[in-house]
Amino acid sequence: MTKRVKFTILHLISLVIGALIVVPIGFGVLGGFKDNGQLSTSPLGPPSPWVPSNYTDILASGIFWRQLANSTFIALATTVIVVGLSAMAAFVFARFTFRGREFLFTLFAIGLMFPFAVAILPLFILLRSFGLLDNPLGVILPQAAFGLPVTIIILRSFFRTIPAEIEESATIDGCSRLGFFWKILLPMARPAIATVSVLAIVASWNNFFLPLVVFNDPTWWTLPVGVQQFQGQYSSDTARVLAYVTLSMVPALAFYAVAERQLVGGLATGVTKG
Amino acid sequence: MVTRPALADERPPAQGFHDAEQAIDAPSRRRNRRPIGDRVAIALFLLPALILFTLLVLAPIVVAAYTSFFKWNGFVDVPLTFVGLDNFERLLADEVFRGDLKRGLIIIGLSLTTQLPMALGLAMLLNQPLRGRTVYRLLFFAPYVLSEVTTAVLFMIVFSPERGLVNYVLNGIGLAGLGTTWLADTSIVLYSLFFVISWKYFGFHMILYLAGRQNIPKELTEAATVDGANAWQVFRSVTLPLLGPTIRISVFLSTIGAIQLFDMVWVLTGGGPVHQSEVMAVTMFQVGFRRFEVGYASAISMAMFIISLVFALFYQRFVMRRDIEGAVTVMGGRR
């Protein structure tokens, strides 16, 4: 009996917290199907009648698709660069001994401490002098650079767990160290690679500060910048803004549904190893 | 392949931390054979990452440190008017910046006293054999994957006085008197902001605690129960101390996150009304990218950097020190 009471209470708490999360999101999703009059009189209830035009207008306009494509391209490019360079560096840190190794590794690890917000202004100045403003590389490269520390740390600790015997037998079979990296280490590290890739994609997808200052030209705007600008442009048309917000949430939530395990696992290991 | 069993006899497969160390040292014996090839490989593999990191992470810090000693509008190619420490003197006297520090401390204080304990409580809750807990866990963590911008725009509307959700709900349950302009009231805006931050991030901390909790061997809590401890005593004397390292990391991340907070504030309130929700990064953005006082904005960047660094060093030296030492022995089995 007491057990039953206890679990009822636990369920109640979970339901209340769940409602705190579902209600605002549901308000956004349904709000997009209302007109502004309906939003004022019944923000919580279902739309009556359903007004799909907010969604269909956005989906037909092309701006949303453009921003979706930009976000996707920038996230993928960032991920390829940061994971590629980190895998190479982590390989060296994990399986070579040389003077200065620990110093260099610590240098990267200290990079965890540099918040993006600190570097944004000088980064802007540097990117301007490199001519990388309004250029996707102006976002991709800094994102990759700031992603290096956590990616290297996670990959290095994974590479270290692969026994030396495997490398030795590969060498005996005539495999060079480079061949070992390509043909054996990387395939074995697939789960770790997936984890750091998911982390890099999410970080890039949600980045706002850097694309905000780098892209003046709307053709390169990513979804976060687009959402903010859309809100500014249509601030009095609340229902339309809600539709845009909802559409921008869809890819993130879909990705979460697919990659939940890598994301949660990656955060847990990334944090404890960092 | 003939030699493979012999090698395996010499040394069991790497399992623990020490074996991993040996695994690293093993290739070094071969270094003498191919020192040049190895050196080239090290350079080729390390340089791309090192160059990118130096140019785009380390160099900006140096540039910020340099420009913070100048008065510079950012338009001429190089800063020319050296002003020494003037920017920093101005910073210390700046009411807005001092307010930023105060508001940052309030956000950190609120996080540590409400958001993190709530996340811990929910992690303990979801550790119970509760039906549907996987669904709850997925749900609680979901806001973390939404961008701060999306979250901020959504809550800007949720909090809006006319078409908003909060006042409507308060009306509906007969608490119309509590309804207010959540984002326009100078005495409330900071707490509204904090609510949205917690909404987005409590699931992240909860996930960390859950992972930490699941690493605590069942035998320990069971032994305490057998010894007659009640649920609270088990939590207080067994679970909580063993969660120490996880909690300390979560506090660290929460604090660093508060120091560099930008997106959420910029989109939700822009720092207003009258600076009452402004934080350091927003002030820096206003000064540097809106008023083009790049030298002064660099000084704010440096202040943020120094605060983060001093906090991180202090925290790791005095608070997480034991964890790092302990980590080698306790977590050795899993490395």
Contacts between the chains, C-beta under 8 A, distances in Angstrom:
chain1	res1	chain2	res2	distance
A	7	B	128	7.6
A	7	B	130	6.4
A	10	B	125	5.5
A	10	B	128	6.2
A	10	B	130	5.6
A	11	B	130	6.9
A	11	B	131	8.0
A	11	B	132	7.9
A	13	B	122	7.9
A	13	B	125	6.4
A	14	B	122	7.9
A	14	B	125	6.7
A	14	B	126	7.8
A	14	B	130	7.2
A	14	B	132	7.9
A	14	B	133	7.8
A	14	B	136	4.7
A	17	B	122	6.7
A	17	B	136	7.9
A	17	B	140	6.5
A	18	B	136	6.3
A	18	B	139	5.2
A	18	B	140	7.4
A	20	B	199	7.2
A	21	B	139	5.8
A	21	B	140	6.8
A	21	B	142	6.5
A	21	B	143	6.0
A	21	B	199	7.4
A	22	B	139	7.1
A	23	B	165	7.2
A	24	B	154	6.0
A	24	B	155	6.9
A	24	B	158	5.2
A	24	B	165	6.7
A	24	B	199	7.7
A	25	B	154	7.4
A	27	B	158	6.5
A	27	B	165	5.0
A	28	B	154	5.2
A	28	B	157	7.6
A	31	B	157	7.3
A	36	B	163	6.9
A	39	B	163	4.4
A	40	B	162	5.9
A	40	B	163	5.2
A	43	B	163	6.2
A	43	B	164	7.0
A	43	B	165	5.2
A	43	B	168	4.8
A	44	B	165	6.8
A	44	B	168	6.3
A	44	B	169	7.0
A	44	B	172	7.6
A	81	B	52	7.9
A	85	B	48	5.0
A	85	B	49	4.2
A	85	B	52	6.4
A	86	B	49	6.4
A	88	B	45	4.1
A	88	B	46	7.3
A	88	B	48	6.8
A	88	B	49	6.7
A	89	B	45	6.5
A	89	B	46	5.4
A	89	B	48	7.9
A	89	B	49	4.0
A	89	B	50	7.5
A	91	B	45	6.0
A	92	B	41	7.6
A	92	B	42	5.3
A	92	B	45	4.7
A	92	B	46	5.0
A	94	B	24	6.6
A	95	B	23	7.7
A	95	B	24	6.3
A	95	B	27	5.8
A	96	B	27	6.5
A	96	B	28	7.7
A	96	B	38	6.5
A	96	B	41	7.6
A	96	B	42	5.5
A	97	B	24	6.5
A	97	B	25	6.4
A	97	B	27	7.3
A	97	B	28	4.1
A	97	B	31	7.1
A	98	B	38	7.8
A	98	B	39	7.6
A	98	B	42	5.7
A	104	B	46	7.1
A	104	B	50	7.2
A	107	B	53	7.8
A	108	B	49	7.7
A	108	B	53	6.5
A	111	B	53	6.5
A	111	B	57	5.3
A	111	B	58	7.9
A	113	B	256	7.7
A	113	B	308	6.0
A	113	B	309	6.1
A	113	B	312	4.8
A	114	B	57	5.9
A	114	B	61	6.5
A	114	B	305	7.3
A	114	B	308	7.6
A	115	B	256	6.8
A	115	B	259	6.7
A	115	B	260	3.5
A	115	B	304	6.9
A	115	B	305	7.8
A	115	B	308	5.8
A	116	B	260	6.7
A	117	B	260	4.1
A	117	B	261	7.8
A	117	B	262	5.1
A	117	B	280	7.8
A	117	B	281	4.0
A	117	B	284	7.3
A	117	B	301	7.9
A	117	B	304	6.4
A	118	B	61	7.1
A	118	B	64	7.1
A	118	B	260	7.0
A	118	B	301	5.2
A	118	B	302	8.0
A	118	B	304	4.9
A	118	B	305	4.5
A	118	B	308	6.9
A	119	B	57	6.8
A	119	B	60	4.0
A	119	B	61	6.5
A	119	B	64	7.2
A	119	B	301	7.5
A	120	B	281	7.9
A	120	B	284	7.9
A	120	B	285	7.8
A	120	B	301	7.7
A	121	B	64	6.5
A	121	B	284	6.6
A	121	B	288	4.8
A	121	B	289	7.6
A	121	B	294	6.9
A	121	B	297	5.4
A	121	B	298	6.2
A	121	B	301	5.5
A	122	B	59	7.7
A	122	B	60	3.8
A	122	B	61	7.2
A	122	B	63	3.8
A	122	B	64	4.3
A	122	B	67	6.9
A	122	B	298	6.9
A	122	B	301	7.0
A	123	B	56	6.8
A	123	B	60	4.7
A	124	B	289	7.7
A	125	B	63	6.2
A	125	B	67	7.5
A	125	B	74	7.0
A	125	B	294	7.4
A	126	B	55	7.6
A	126	B	56	7.4
A	126	B	59	6.5
A	126	B	60	6.1
A	126	B	63	6.4
A	129	B	77	7.9
A	141	B	52	6.7
A	141	B	56	6.0
A	142	B	56	4.8
A	144	B	52	6.4
A	145	B	52	4.7
A	145	B	53	5.5
A	145	B	55	7.3
A	145	B	56	3.7
A	145	B	57	5.0
A	146	B	56	7.4
A	146	B	57	6.1
A	148	B	49	5.7
A	148	B	52	6.9
A	148	B	53	5.3
A	148	B	57	7.6
A	152	B	49	7.1
A	157	B	335	6.7
A	160	B	20	4.6
A	160	B	23	6.5
A	160	B	24	6.6
A	160	B	335	7.1
A	161	B	14	7.1
A	161	B	20	6.4
A	161	B	335	6.9
A	162	B	14	8.0
A	162	B	23	7.5
A	163	B	13	4.8
A	163	B	14	4.3
A	163	B	19	7.6
A	163	B	23	6.0
A	164	B	14	6.7
A	164	B	22	6.8
A	164	B	23	4.0
A	164	B	24	7.9
A	164	B	26	3.9
A	164	B	27	7.1
A	165	B	4	7.7
A	165	B	7	5.6
A	165	B	8	6.4
A	165	B	11	7.5
A	165	B	13	6.4
A	165	B	14	7.9
A	167	B	26	7.5
A	167	B	27	6.7
A	168	B	7	6.2
A	168	B	26	7.0
A	169	B	1	6.9
A	169	B	3	7.9
A	169	B	4	5.4
A	169	B	7	7.2
A	171	B	30	7.5
A	172	B	1	7.5
A	172	B	3	6.3
A	172	B	4	7.9
A	173	B	1	7.0
A	177	B	27	7.6
A	177	B	37	7.8
A	177	B	38	7.3
A	177	B	41	6.1
A	178	B	41	6.7
A	202	B	145	6.4
A	205	B	147	7.0
A	206	B	146	7.9
A	206	B	147	3.8
A	206	B	148	6.8
A	206	B	149	7.9
A	208	B	147	6.6
A	208	B	148	6.6
A	208	B	149	4.9
A	208	B	262	8.0
A	208	B	263	4.5
A	208	B	267	7.7
A	209	B	262	5.6
A	209	B	263	6.3
A	209	B	281	8.0
A	213	B	289	6.4
A	223	B	147	7.4
A	224	B	147	4.8
A	224	B	148	7.8
A	224	B	149	4.0
A	224	B	150	7.1
A	224	B	263	7.4
A	225	B	149	7.8
A	227	B	147	7.8
A	227	B	149	5.3
A	227	B	150	5.8
A	227	B	153	5.6
A	228	B	149	5.3
A	228	B	153	6.9
A	228	B	267	5.4
A	231	B	153	4.8
A	231	B	156	7.2
A	231	B	267	7.5
A	238	B	157	5.7
A	238	B	160	7.2
A	238	B	163	4.9
A	241	B	153	6.6
A	241	B	157	6.7
A	242	B	154	7.7
A	242	B	157	6.2
A	245	B	150	5.7
A	245	B	153	5.2
A	245	B	154	5.3
A	245	B	157	7.9
A	248	B	147	7.7
A	248	B	150	5.4
A	249	B	146	5.8
A	249	B	150	5.7
A	252	B	145	5.1
A	252	B	146	5.7
A	252	B	147	6.9
A	252	B	150	7.5
A	253	B	142	6.8
A	253	B	145	6.7
A	253	B	146	7.6
A	255	B	145	7.2
A	256	B	142	6.5
A	256	B	145	4.3
A	260	B	138	6.7
A	260	B	141	8.0
A	263	B	145	7.2
A	264	B	141	6.9
A	264	B	207	5.6
A	264	B	211	7.9
A	267	B	204	7.0
A	267	B	207	6.2
A	267	B	208	7.1
A	268	B	207	6.7
A	268	B	208	6.5
A	268	B	211	3.7
A	271	B	208	6.0
A	271	B	249	5.6
A	271	B	253	7.0
A	272	B	211	7.6
A	272	B	212	8.0
A	272	B	245	7.7
A	272	B	246	7.5
A	272	B	249	7.0
A	272	B	331	7.6
